[in-house]
Amino acid sequence: GRWDFMTIINVPSSEVNSIQDAVNIAQPGDEIQVQNGIYNESVTINTSNIRIIAFGSNVVLDGVIMAGTGFFIQADNVEIRGFRVERYSYGIEILGNKNTVTLNTITNNQNIGISLFLGSKTNIANNTISSNRFHGIFYGTSNDNIITDNIIKNNGNNGIFGGFTSSNNTISHNSIKNNGNTGISIDASTFNTTITDNMIRNNENNGITFAGNLGTITKNTIRNNENNGIVLLSSITITNNIIRNNQGSGIVVSRNSSTIKMNKINYNLEDGIFIDFFSDKNVITKNEITNNLQDGIDIDGKNNNIIENTVKNNVIFDIV
């Protein structure tokens, strides 16, 4: 197995004074156990198949001067667990495959909390990623990754930004709130993104802006964002979401041939669903669209199919 010949390296010890010292002598299969304390260092990991574990409740990697990177993973099958990473430019950068970043607090970094680039099959789970000056999580040219069960809040730009020809990524079960731009922003070069079971609220722009090729947005709660719930700039499927109390519209559709089905879209300050002039051949079916402060469904495009929706009690018109 992966850890059959594990050696434990303690930091600090008579053998090593820093985390980087431990990484430098580690062999594949080893575990580095870091004791409580503040570590003012940037750690670069070039050895695959090692684990770096915070062996205490207050193990802090502190960059102090807001430069460099806390952990820079340039290997495969590396696990980073249990650290507080703060005051770097990048909290954690990942350039490799099958890595795990879990149970960390990544906060107050000058640029991005976690940056994943040219990586695949990485698991980013159960972290708190907060108050970073730019994005909470960024991924680019990265495939088959899972971002799950994180708290992503109070970051200066997007909670999560995905782009640069990334494919088959899953964003699930995260709490994404109070970020300075959009909760989740997916750009036009991505393929097959799944966004499911997230709570996305109180972000300063949209809950989700989605421009990627293929994908699904399902079973999310998207509420109280300062602009729209979802802005759709590509053709995908949106099902079984709760979209309410956003200060713009629930869903803004700006492309053709999407399916919007079985969502509850209520109490948004503008329209429940707005289909713009350039958006044709979308299917809007079996949604509950009620109590929005402008129209329930405002259709400016052509040949859109509006089927079996419950549309009532919207302030201006139900369907126009």
N, C-alpha and C positions, 0 to 999 in steps of 0.2 A: 504494500500500500504506500500511499504518498508519504506517510510520516513514520514508517517502520523503523528507521534508523535515526530517530530524532535525538539530537543533543540539545540540552537546555543551556543557553547562555544568559547569565544574569547581568543586568545593568543597574547601578554600577557594581563592580566586583574587582577583585585583585587583577583580573585579566583585562578588563576594559573599563574605560571611564565615560564613554559616550555611546549613544545608540549607533552612530556611524562606525565606531570601532567594532561594535558587535556585528554589524552587518558585513563589515570587511572581512571578518574571519569566519562568518557563517558558511556552512555547506548546505546544499540542497537537502531538505528534510529537517533542518534545525528550527528550534523555536527560541526567539529572543524574548525574555521576560523583563520588562522595564518597571522598576520600582517607583513609588511616589516621588515626585520632585518636579522642578522646572528645568527643562532642557533647552538651552539656547543654541540650537544647531539646526542646520538643514540636512536631511537624511536622503541620500541617493541610494537606491536599491537596484543592483545589477545582477543579483543572484536569484534564480528561480527557485520555487518550492521552499520558501521560508515563511515563517509566521512571526510577526512583531506584535506582542501582546502587552498592553498596559496592565501591569500586575499590581494594581492598587486603584483607589477611587479618585486620585488626584495626580495623574501623570500628564504633564503639560509640555507640549512642544511650542515654545514661544519665540517668534522671530524678531520681536522687539521693534525693529526698524522698518517693518512693512515691506521687506524686499525678499527675493528668493522664494523658495518653495519649502513647505514643511516636510512632507514626504514626497519624493519623486520616484515613482515606480517605473523602472525600465527593464522589467522582467515579467515572467509568467508565474501563475500560481502563487502569488504573494498575498498574504492576509495582513491587514492593518486593523487592530481591534482595540477600542477602549480609550483612545487618547483625546485630549483637548488640544486642538491645533489652532493657534491664533497669531495674528500680527505678522503674517507673511504677505507676499504678493499673491501667491496661490497657496491655498491650504494643502491640498493633495493634487498632484498631477499623475496621471496614469497613462503610460505608453507601453502597453503589453496586453496579454490575453489571460482570461480565466483568473483574474484577481478578485479579491474580496475586500471591501472597505465597510466595516460594520461597527456599530455602537460607539462611534466617535462624536464629539462635539467640535464642529468646524466653524469658527466664528471670528468676526472682526479682521478678516483678511482684506488687503487693499484691492484685490482684483476679483478672483473667483474662488468659491469654496472648494469644489471638486471639479477638475478638468480632466475629461477622458478623451484622448485623441489617438487615432490609429490603434484602437483597442477593441477586442471582442470578448464576448462571453464573460463579462465582469459583472459582479453583483455588488450594488451599492445599497445597503440595507440598514435600517434602524439607526440612522445617524440623525443628529440635529445640526442643521446647516443654516446659520443665521447671521444677519448683520454683516455680511460680506458686501464690499462696496459695489461690485458688479453682479454677475449672476451667482445664484446659489450653486447650481450644477450646470456645466456646459459639456456637451459631447459633440464630436465631429469626426467624420470618417471612421465611424465605430459601429459595429454590428452585433446583434444578438445579445445585447446587454439588458439587465434587469435593474430598475431603480424602484425600490419598494420599501414601504413602511418607514419612510423618513419624515421628519418635520423640517420643512423648508420655509423659513419666515424672515421677514424684515431685511431681505437682501435689496441692494440698491437698484438693480435692474430686474430681469426676469427670475422667477423662482427656478425654472428649468428652461434652458435653451438647447434645442437639438438641430443640427444641420450638417452641411458639408458631406453629402452623399452617404449618410448613415442609413442603415436598414435593419428591420426586424427588431426594433427596440421596444421594450415594454415599460410603461410608467404606471405603477399600481399602488394603491393603498397608502398614498402619501397625504400628509396635511400640508397644503401649500397656501400660505396666507401672508397678507400684509407686505408683499413685495412691491418695489417701487415702480415696476412696469407690469408685465403680464405674468400670470401664474405659470402657464406652460406655453412656450412659443416654439413651433415646429416649422422649419423653413422649407422652401420649395424643392430643395435637392434631396430630401429624405424619402425613404420608401417604407411602407408597411409599418407604421407606428401604431402601437396599441396604448390607449390611455383609458384606464379602467379603475373604478372604485376609489377615486381620489376625492378628498374634500378640498375645494379650491375656492377661497373666499377672501374678501376684503383686500384684493390686490388693486393697485392704483390705476391699472388700465383694464384690459380684458381678462376674463378668467382663462380662456384658451384662445390662442390665435394659431390656426392650423392651415399651412400651405403645402404640406407634403403630399407625395403621391401614394395613394392607397392608405388605408388605416381605419381604425375604429375608435370612437369616443363613446364609452358605454358605462353606465352605472355610477357616474360621478355626481356629486352634489356641488353645484357651481352657483354661488350666491354672494350677494353684497359686494360685488366687484364694482369699481368706480366707473367702468365703461360697460361693454357688452359681456354677456356670459360666454358665448362662443362666437368668434369671427371665422367663417369658413371660406378659405381661398383656394380650395381644391375639391375633388370629388371623392367623398368618403361616406361612411355610415355613422350616424349619430343615434344611439338607442338607449332607452331606459335611464336617462339622466333626470335629475331634479335641477331645474334652472330657475332661480327666483331671486327677486329683490335686487337685481343688478340695476345700476343707474342708467344704462343704455337699454338696448334690446336684449331679449333672451338669446336669440340666435340671429346673426347676420349672415346671409348666404350670398356669396359673390362669385360663384362658379356654377357649372352645369352638372347635372346627373348625380347628385347626392341623394341619399335616402335618410330622412329624418323621421324616426318612428318611435312611438310609445314613450315619449318624454313628457314630463310634467313641467310646464312653462308658465309660471304664475308671478304676478305682482312685480314685474319688471317695470321700470319707469318709462320706457318707450314701448316699442312693439314686442309682442311675444316672439314672432318670427318676421324678419324683414328680408324679402327676396329682391335683390337689386335688379336694375334694368338689364344687366348683362348675363343674368342667370336663368337658364332654360332647362327644362326637362328634369327638374328635381321632383322627388316623390315625398310628400308630406302626409303621413298617415298615422292614425290611431294615437295622436297626441292629445293631451289635455292642456288647453291653452286658455287660461282664465285670468281675469282680474289684472290684466296689464293696463298701464295708464295711458297708452295710445291705442293702436290697433292690435287685434289678436294675431292676424296674419295680413301683412301688407305685401302684395305681389306686384312688382314692377316688371318682372321678366315674362317670358312667353312659354307656353306649353308645359307649365308645371302642373303636376297631378296632386290635388288636394283631396284626400280620401279619408272618410270615417274618423275625422277629428272631432273632439268636443271643444268647441270654441264659443265661449260665452262670458258675459259680464266684463268684457273689455271696455274701456272708457269711451273711445271714439267709435270705432267700428269693430265688429268681430272679424269679418273677412272683407278686404277691399282690394 
